[in-house]
């Protein structure tokens, strides 16, 4: 399973989002530190879910980081988050 597919599956299971986009932006970082080449190292996630309602941004981000701990410890070097409820 690709890293993007794993991220999408985990976030869907954890938050039941009404909107979820997992965008591989690795090509924008070619040649930079943390980009081993081949993609799937830098992602932008747009997610909208009721689970985030009333929570501060830091709490929303921590919840996402917890769900994606395995990816963040491995192949994912950078993660940009756009979160809404």
ROFIZA-327128 format. One record per residue: residue number from 1; x, y negated, z of N, C-alpha, C in turn. Coordinates in pm, whole numbers, plus 50000, padded with zeros to 5 digits. Layout:
N
[pt NUM,[X,Y,Z],[X,Y,Z],[X,Y,Z]]
...
***
This chain:
85
[pt 1,[50085,50118,50000],[50000,50000,50000],[50089,49877,50000]]
[pt 2,[50052,49778,49922],[50130,49655,49916],[50115,49577,50047]]
[pt 3,[50208,49488,50071],[50202,49404,50192],[50075,49319,50189]]
[pt 4,[50043,49261,50074],[49923,49178,50062],[49797,49259,50092]]
[pt 5,[49790,49381,50041],[49674,49466,50066],[49663,49504,50213]]
[pt 6,[49776,49529,50277],[49777,49561,50420],[49729,49442,50502]]
[pt 7,[49776,49322,50468],[49733,49201,50537],[49583,49182,50521]]
[pt 8,[49534,49196,50399],[49391,49179,50373],[49308,49280,50451]]
[pt 9,[49350,49405,50452],[49276,49508,50523],[49272,49480,50673]]
[pt 10,[49385,49447,50732],[49392,49423,50876],[49308,49302,50918]]
[pt 11,[49317,49193,50840],[49241,49073,50874],[49091,49097,50857]]
[pt 12,[49053,49173,50756],[48912,49204,50734],[48857,49287,50850]]
[pt 13,[48932,49386,50892],[48889,49472,51003],[48881,49394,51134]]
[pt 14,[48975,49305,51157],[48982,49233,51285],[48881,49119,51296]]
[pt 15,[48855,49049,51185],[48777,48925,51194],[48650,48921,51110]]
[pt 16,[48625,49017,51025],[48508,49016,50935],[48490,48878,50871]]
[pt 17,[48588,48831,50799],[48583,48695,50745],[48478,48678,50636]]
[pt 18,[48425,48556,50627],[48335,48521,50518],[48415,48473,50397]]
[pt 19,[48539,48435,50421],[48633,48396,50315],[48770,48448,50353]]
[pt 20,[48838,48511,50260],[48975,48557,50285],[49051,48555,50153]]
[pt 21,[49159,48479,50152],[49251,48477,50038],[49390,48503,50092]]
[pt 22,[49457,48601,50035],[49595,48632,50069],[49676,48603,49943]]
[pt 23,[49756,48498,49949],[49827,48449,49831],[49977,48469,49850]]
[pt 24,[50037,48544,49759],[50182,48567,49762],[50251,48446,49700]]
[pt 25,[50322,48370,49782],[50393,48252,49735],[50544,48274,49729]]
[pt 26,[50585,48399,49728],[50727,48433,49731],[50804,48373,49615]]
[pt 27,[50741,48365,49500],[50810,48312,49382],[50853,48166,49400]]
[pt 28,[50786,48094,49490],[50823,47954,49517],[50953,47946,49600]]
[pt 29,[50994,48059,49656],[51108,48061,49747],[51223,48146,49695]]
[pt 30,[51224,48172,49567],[51331,48253,49507],[51466,48190,49537]]
[pt 31,[51557,48273,49586],[51692,48226,49616],[51708,48166,49755]]
[pt 32,[51599,48150,49828],[51606,48095,49964],[51629,48206,50065]]
[pt 33,[51676,48169,50182],[51695,48265,50290],[51560,48328,50324]]
[pt 34,[51561,48455,50354],[51438,48525,50391],[51361,48578,50272]]
[pt 35,[51407,48551,50153],[51341,48603,50033],[51434,48704,49968]]
[pt 36,[51408,48833,49992],[51495,48936,49939],[51479,48960,49789]]
[pt 37,[51384,48891,49727],[51353,48915,49586],[51245,49021,49575]]
[pt 38,[51172,49019,49469],[51068,49118,49450],[50933,49079,49505]]
[pt 39,[50923,48966,49568],[50794,48919,49618],[50756,48978,49753]]
[pt 40,[50639,48942,49796],[50576,48989,49920],[50658,48957,50045]]
[pt 41,[50713,48837,50050],[50784,48793,50171],[50728,48661,50224]]
[pt 42,[50662,48583,50139],[50606,48453,50178],[50458,48450,50136]]
[pt 43,[50370,48427,50234],[50227,48430,50206],[50156,48307,50259]]
[pt 44,[50048,48272,50191],[49951,48174,50239],[49821,48250,50258]]
[pt 45,[49760,48231,50376],[49633,48297,50406],[49529,48191,50433]]
[pt 46,[49419,48201,50359],[49302,48118,50383],[49195,48211,50439]]
[pt 47,[49151,48181,50560],[49055,48269,50624],[48949,48186,50695]]
[pt 48,[48826,48229,50679],[48712,48167,50747],[48636,48279,50816]]
[pt 49,[48617,48265,50947],[48548,48368,51024],[48485,48307,51149]]
[pt 50,[48371,48357,51186],[48302,48311,51307],[48388,48335,51431]]
[pt 51,[48476,48434,51425],[48562,48466,51540],[48651,48349,51582]]
[pt 52,[48672,48253,51493],[48759,48140,51523],[48684,48017,51575]]
[pt 53,[48553,48024,51579],[48471,47909,51620],[48506,47865,51762]]
[pt 54,[48528,47735,51778],[48553,47676,51908],[48690,47702,51966]]
[pt 55,[48776,47770,51894],[48910,47799,51944],[49010,47699,51887]]
[pt 56,[49104,47655,51969],[49207,47564,51917],[49294,47634,51813]]
[pt 57,[49357,47554,51731],[49439,47606,51621],[49542,47707,51669]]
[pt 58,[49609,47676,51780],[49714,47766,51830],[49655,47902,51867]]
[pt 59,[49538,47904,51928],[49473,48030,51964],[49435,48109,51838]]
[pt 60,[49386,48040,51737],[49351,48106,51611],[49476,48170,51549]]
[pt 61,[49584,48095,51546],[49708,48145,51488],[49762,48264,51567]]
[pt 62,[49756,48257,51699],[49806,48368,51781],[49728,48495,51754]]
[pt 63,[49598,48483,51736],[49516,48601,51707],[49558,48664,51574]]
[pt 64,[49582,48582,51475],[49625,48632,51344],[49763,48694,51354]]
[pt 65,[49856,48628,51422],[49991,48681,51438],[49988,48817,51509]]
[pt 66,[49901,48832,51606],[49890,48958,51680],[49846,49070,51586]]
[pt 67,[49747,49043,51502],[49697,49143,51408],[49804,49179,51305]]
[pt 68,[49885,49082,51267],[49987,49103,51162],[50128,49121,51219]]
[pt 69,[50139,49162,51344],[50270,49174,51410],[50365,49265,51333]]
[pt 70,[50315,49375,51280],[50400,49469,51207],[50458,49405,51081]]
[pt 71,[50375,49334,51007],[50422,49267,50884],[50520,49155,50917]]
[pt 72,[50492,49080,51023],[50579,48969,51061],[50714,49018,51114]]
[pt 73,[50717,49138,51168],[50843,49196,51217],[50923,49258,51103]]
[pt 74,[50859,49275,50989],[50925,49342,50878],[50936,49257,50754]]
[pt 75,[50852,49286,50656],[50872,49225,50524],[50831,49078,50512]]
[pt 76,[50746,49028,50601],[50696,48891,50586],[50791,48795,50657]]
[pt 77,[50845,48702,50580],[50937,48602,50634],[50863,48474,50672]]
[pt 78,[50760,48437,50596],[50689,48312,50621],[50539,48332,50596]]
[pt 79,[50460,48267,50681],[50315,48280,50674],[50253,48142,50696]]
[pt 80,[50185,48091,50595],[50113,47963,50607],[49966,47997,50630]]
[pt 81,[49906,47936,50730],[49768,47968,50766],[49676,47848,50747]]
[pt 82,[49561,47875,50685],[49452,47778,50675],[49331,47849,50733]]
[pt 83,[49294,47811,50856],[49192,47883,50933],[49072,47792,50957]]
[pt 84,[48952,47847,50940],[48830,47773,50973],[48724,47871,51021]]
[pt 85,[48622,47815,51083],[48513,47900,51133],[48388,47878,51053]]
***
